[in-house]
Amino acid sequence: MGTIIDGTDALASTKSYAQLDAFVAVVSAGSFTLAARRTHCDKSLLSRRVRALEQALGIRLLNRTTRTLHVTEAGQALYSSVIGPMEQVARALVEVSEGDTLQGPVRMSTIPQLSGSVVIPVVARLRREHPEVQVRVQAREEIVDMVGQGLDVALRTGNLPDSNLVARRVGGWSYVLCATPQWVEEHQPQHPQDLAPHWVLYADVPRADQWALQSGDERCALRVGSVLSTNNGWVVREAVRSGLGVSGFPPFIAAELIERGDLVRVLPKWSVSGRHGIYAVYPHRGMLPRRVQVLIERLTAQVALVQPQWDALSQ
């Protein structure tokens, strides 16, 4: 026989859950302001619920000033204990409310370079199987304000800035050194140092002129000059395609250019050291609609599908 909860206990349980939910939202977001924006709940209501939880427990969970929020040791212990079960409850509620049919909008952002090999195949299959899901894709290189723009998920690569967003690693890649066949024939490089004066430099990242390469047990730390420096990846690609010089490309860009015969690998016995992650980023762990969960799962599976090709190209 199932457990019977009388009216008074049920009311108390509902209030306690709302207070815990507010506490978890604030800790996950890192501030009352951001938690209120994410949960579409008034900031003063969140504050009252957290204060009521502290009073009920007889212990301080958060130390807060007008500018900072610090989780106490007791608060961190409580958060660690309840976050997993509350996420399971949130997922169960979403699944029950949505039923078996996926429907509704999904708003995502991606860098344009991942559109062809990852995003479009996933969206095409998802739409064929679930035509009531509408996917809106922003394709841009710069990092966008996910919360401010109401995005559900973003596919990002490289080093992520510190934030309160949730980042799930779905894959990784290493740079591929490329130039035109004509450039390689003309310059005939034999060692990475031969490339240093001929670099087309993407200057919009830290230490853009420093590269580490390896060939077996041999290592080479390379500081490059530049025949052209730019903050735009498209300019880098077109400059190298025109025969201006050499540069390093992510494999999801290099693959198509090499397949078309526009570029070839330079010094294929040498590989660029270091690996960069690809991440599915979303605003919070709990209460993700099932259509967003399914999209993230399929993006992860698609990256895994093309990962061997990227790795073969860069090794």
C-alpha positions as CSV (number, residue, x, y, z in Angstrom):
1,M,0.0,0.0,0.0
2,G,1.3,3.4,-0.9
3,T,2.4,6.0,1.6
4,I,-0.4,8.4,2.7
5,I,0.4,12.0,3.5
6,D,-2.1,14.1,5.2
7,G,-2.9,17.6,4.2
8,T,-0.6,19.3,6.7
9,D,2.4,17.1,5.8
10,A,1.8,17.6,2.1
11,L,1.7,21.4,2.5
12,A,4.9,21.3,4.6
13,S,6.6,19.0,2.0
14,T,5.6,21.3,-0.9
15,K,7.0,24.3,1.0
16,S,10.2,22.5,1.8
17,Y,10.7,21.5,-1.8
18,A,10.1,25.1,-3.0
19,Q,12.7,26.3,-0.5
20,L,15.2,23.7,-1.5
21,D,14.6,24.4,-5.2
22,A,15.3,28.1,-4.5
23,F,18.5,27.3,-2.6
24,V,19.7,25.0,-5.4
25,A,18.9,27.5,-8.1
26,V,20.8,30.3,-6.3
27,V,23.9,28.1,-5.6
28,S,23.9,26.8,-9.2
29,A,23.6,30.3,-10.6
30,G,26.1,31.9,-8.2
31,S,23.8,34.8,-7.4
32,F,20.2,35.6,-6.6
33,T,19.9,37.9,-9.7
34,L,21.0,35.2,-12.2
35,A,18.9,32.6,-10.4
36,A,15.9,34.8,-10.7
37,R,16.5,35.3,-14.4
38,R,17.0,31.6,-15.1
39,T,13.9,30.5,-13.1
40,H,11.7,33.4,-14.1
41,C,11.1,33.9,-10.4
42,D,11.1,37.2,-8.4
43,K,14.5,37.7,-6.7
44,S,12.8,38.7,-3.4
45,L,10.8,35.5,-3.4
46,L,13.9,33.4,-3.9
47,S,15.5,35.3,-1.0
48,R,12.6,34.7,1.3
49,R,12.5,31.0,0.5
50,V,16.2,30.6,1.2
51,R,15.9,32.5,4.4
52,A,12.9,30.3,5.4
53,L,15.0,27.2,4.7
54,E,17.8,28.5,6.9
55,Q,15.4,29.3,9.7
56,A,13.8,25.8,9.5
57,L,17.2,24.1,9.6
58,G,18.6,26.5,12.2
59,I,21.8,27.0,10.3
60,R,23.2,29.6,7.8
61,L,23.6,28.2,4.3
62,L,24.7,31.4,2.5
63,N,26.7,34.4,3.5
64,R,25.5,37.3,1.3
65,T,26.3,40.9,0.9
66,T,25.2,43.4,-1.8
67,R,28.0,42.2,-4.1
68,T,29.0,38.7,-3.1
69,L,27.5,35.4,-2.3
70,H,29.4,32.7,-0.4
71,V,28.2,29.2,0.2
72,T,28.9,28.0,3.8
73,E,30.3,24.6,4.5
74,A,26.8,23.5,5.7
75,G,25.3,25.0,2.5
76,Q,27.8,23.2,0.3
77,A,27.1,19.9,2.1
78,L,23.4,20.3,1.6
79,Y,23.8,21.3,-2.0
80,S,25.9,18.2,-2.8
81,S,23.4,16.0,-1.1
82,V,20.2,17.2,-2.8
83,I,21.4,18.3,-6.3
84,G,21.4,14.8,-7.7
85,P,17.9,13.7,-6.4
86,M,16.4,17.1,-7.3
87,E,17.7,16.8,-10.9
88,Q,16.1,13.3,-11.1
89,V,12.8,14.7,-9.9
90,A,13.0,17.6,-12.4
91,R,13.7,15.2,-15.3
92,A,10.8,13.0,-14.2
93,L,8.4,15.9,-14.1
94,V,9.5,17.1,-17.5
95,E,9.2,13.7,-19.1
96,V,5.7,13.2,-17.6
97,S,4.6,16.6,-18.7
98,E,5.9,16.2,-22.3
99,G,4.7,12.6,-22.7
100,D,6.1,10.5,-25.6
101,T,6.0,13.3,-28.3
102,L,8.9,15.7,-28.7
103,Q,7.6,19.1,-29.7
104,G,8.3,22.8,-29.3
105,P,11.2,25.1,-30.0
106,V,14.9,24.6,-29.3
107,R,17.2,27.6,-29.6
108,M,20.9,26.8,-30.1
109,S,24.1,28.5,-31.0
110,T,27.2,27.1,-32.7
111,I,30.3,28.2,-34.4
112,P,29.7,28.2,-38.2
113,Q,32.5,25.7,-38.8
114,L,30.7,22.9,-36.9
115,S,27.4,23.4,-38.8
116,G,28.1,21.2,-41.8
117,S,29.6,18.1,-40.1
118,V,27.8,18.1,-36.8
119,V,24.8,20.4,-36.4
120,I,22.9,20.1,-39.8
121,P,23.0,16.3,-39.9
122,V,21.6,16.2,-36.3
123,V,18.9,18.8,-37.0
124,A,17.9,17.1,-40.2
125,R,17.4,13.7,-38.6
126,L,15.6,15.2,-35.6
127,R,13.2,17.0,-37.8
128,R,12.4,13.9,-39.8
129,E,11.7,11.9,-36.7
130,H,10.0,14.7,-34.7
131,P,8.6,17.2,-37.1
132,E,6.9,19.2,-34.3
133,V,10.3,20.2,-32.9
134,Q,11.4,23.6,-34.3
135,V,15.2,24.3,-34.1
136,R,16.6,27.8,-34.5
137,V,20.3,27.9,-35.0
138,Q,22.6,31.0,-34.4
139,A,25.9,30.4,-36.2
140,R,28.5,32.9,-35.1
141,E,32.1,32.7,-33.9
142,E,31.9,34.9,-30.9
143,I,30.6,33.7,-27.6
144,V,27.0,34.8,-27.0
145,D,25.0,35.6,-23.8
146,M,23.0,32.4,-23.6
147,V,20.7,33.5,-20.7
148,G,20.2,37.0,-22.2
149,Q,19.3,35.6,-25.6
150,G,17.2,32.8,-24.3
151,L,19.3,30.0,-25.8
152,D,18.8,26.4,-24.7
153,V,22.2,25.0,-25.8
154,A,25.4,26.1,-27.5
155,L,28.1,24.1,-29.2
156,R,31.4,25.7,-28.3
157,T,35.1,24.8,-28.7
158,G,38.4,25.9,-27.2
159,N,38.8,27.4,-23.8
160,L,35.6,28.3,-22.2
161,P,35.3,31.5,-20.1
162,D,34.5,31.1,-16.4
163,S,30.7,31.2,-15.9
164,N,27.9,29.5,-14.2
165,L,26.9,27.7,-17.3
166,V,27.0,23.9,-17.4
167,A,29.5,22.5,-20.0
168,R,29.4,18.9,-21.1
169,R,32.5,17.8,-23.1
170,V,31.4,16.0,-26.3
171,G,34.6,15.7,-28.2
172,G,38.0,17.1,-28.9
173,W,40.4,18.1,-31.7
174,S,44.0,19.1,-32.6
175,Y,45.2,21.6,-35.2
176,V,46.2,20.5,-38.7
177,L,49.0,22.4,-40.6
178,C,47.9,23.2,-44.1
179,A,48.9,25.1,-47.2
180,T,48.2,24.9,-50.9
181,P,50.0,22.2,-53.0
182,Q,51.7,24.9,-55.0
183,W,53.0,26.6,-51.8
184,V,54.4,23.3,-50.6
185,E,56.0,22.6,-54.0
186,E,57.6,26.1,-54.1
187,H,58.9,26.2,-50.5
188,Q,59.5,22.5,-49.8
189,P,59.6,22.8,-46.0
190,Q,61.6,20.1,-44.2
191,H,61.2,21.2,-40.5
192,P,58.7,23.2,-38.5
193,Q,61.2,26.1,-38.2
194,D,61.0,26.4,-42.0
195,L,57.3,27.5,-41.6
196,A,57.9,30.2,-39.0
197,P,58.3,33.2,-41.5
198,H,55.3,32.1,-43.6
199,W,52.5,31.9,-41.1
200,V,49.0,33.3,-41.6
201,L,48.2,34.2,-38.0
202,Y,44.8,34.0,-36.4
203,A,45.6,36.6,-33.7
204,D,42.4,36.6,-31.7
205,V,43.6,33.9,-29.2
206,P,46.2,34.0,-26.4
207,R,49.8,33.1,-27.5
208,A,48.7,32.9,-31.1
209,D,52.3,33.0,-32.3
210,Q,53.5,30.1,-30.1
211,W,53.1,26.5,-31.4
212,A,54.3,23.2,-30.1
213,L,54.8,20.3,-32.5
214,Q,56.0,16.7,-32.2
215,S,57.2,13.9,-34.4
216,G,57.8,10.7,-32.5
217,D,60.1,11.6,-29.7
218,E,61.2,14.9,-31.3
219,R,59.7,18.1,-30.0
220,C,59.7,21.6,-31.5
221,A,58.6,24.8,-29.8
222,L,57.8,27.2,-32.6
223,R,57.4,31.0,-32.4
224,V,56.0,32.2,-35.7
225,G,56.1,35.4,-37.6
226,S,53.3,36.3,-39.9
227,V,52.8,37.2,-43.5
228,L,49.3,38.2,-42.5
229,S,47.6,38.7,-39.0
230,T,43.9,38.8,-38.6
231,N,41.1,38.3,-36.1
232,N,38.8,36.5,-38.5
233,G,39.0,32.7,-39.3
234,W,37.5,33.1,-42.8
235,V,40.3,35.5,-43.7
236,V,42.9,33.0,-42.5
237,R,41.3,30.3,-44.6
238,E,41.1,32.4,-47.8
239,A,44.6,33.7,-47.4
240,V,46.0,30.2,-47.1
241,R,43.9,29.1,-50.1
242,S,45.3,31.9,-52.1
243,G,48.8,30.6,-51.5
244,L,49.9,33.4,-49.1
245,G,51.3,31.0,-46.5
246,V,50.7,28.2,-44.0
247,S,48.4,28.0,-40.9
248,G,46.9,25.6,-38.5
249,F,43.2,24.6,-39.0
250,P,40.8,22.7,-36.9
251,P,40.2,19.3,-38.6
252,F,36.5,20.1,-39.2
253,I,37.7,23.0,-41.4
254,A,40.7,21.3,-42.9
255,A,38.9,18.1,-43.9
256,E,36.7,19.7,-46.6
257,L,39.5,21.9,-47.9
258,I,41.8,18.9,-48.3
259,E,39.1,16.7,-49.8
260,R,38.5,19.4,-52.5
261,G,42.2,19.6,-53.2
262,D,42.5,23.2,-52.2
263,L,45.0,22.4,-49.4
264,V,47.3,19.7,-48.3
265,R,48.8,18.8,-45.0
266,V,52.2,20.4,-44.4
267,L,54.9,18.2,-42.8
268,P,52.5,15.3,-42.2
269,K,55.0,13.5,-40.0
270,W,54.7,16.3,-37.5
271,S,51.5,16.9,-35.4
272,V,50.5,19.9,-33.4
273,S,50.6,19.2,-29.7
274,G,47.6,20.0,-27.5
275,R,43.9,19.2,-27.7
276,H,40.9,21.4,-27.6
277,G,37.5,20.4,-26.3
278,I,34.1,20.7,-27.9
279,Y,31.4,21.4,-25.4
280,A,27.6,21.4,-25.3
281,V,26.9,24.3,-23.0
282,Y,23.5,25.0,-21.4
283,P,22.3,27.4,-18.7
284,H,21.4,24.9,-15.9
285,R,21.3,21.2,-15.0
286,G,17.7,20.8,-13.9
287,M,14.5,21.2,-15.8
288,L,15.9,20.7,-19.3
289,P,13.0,20.0,-21.7
290,R,13.3,16.5,-23.2
291,R,13.6,17.9,-26.7
292,V,16.7,19.8,-25.5
293,Q,18.1,16.7,-23.8
294,V,17.6,14.7,-27.0
295,L,19.3,17.3,-29.1
296,I,22.3,17.3,-26.8
297,E,22.5,13.5,-26.8
298,R,22.4,13.5,-30.6
299,L,25.0,16.2,-31.0
300,T,27.3,14.1,-28.7
301,A,26.7,11.0,-30.8
302,Q,27.4,12.9,-34.1
303,V,30.7,14.3,-32.8
304,A,31.7,10.8,-31.8
305,L,30.8,9.6,-35.3
306,V,33.1,12.2,-37.0
307,Q,35.8,12.1,-34.3
308,P,37.9,9.3,-35.9
309,Q,38.1,11.2,-39.1
310,W,39.3,14.4,-37.3
311,D,41.8,12.4,-35.3
312,A,43.2,10.6,-38.4
313,L,43.7,14.0,-40.1
314,S,45.6,15.6,-37.2
315,Q,47.8,12.7,-36.1
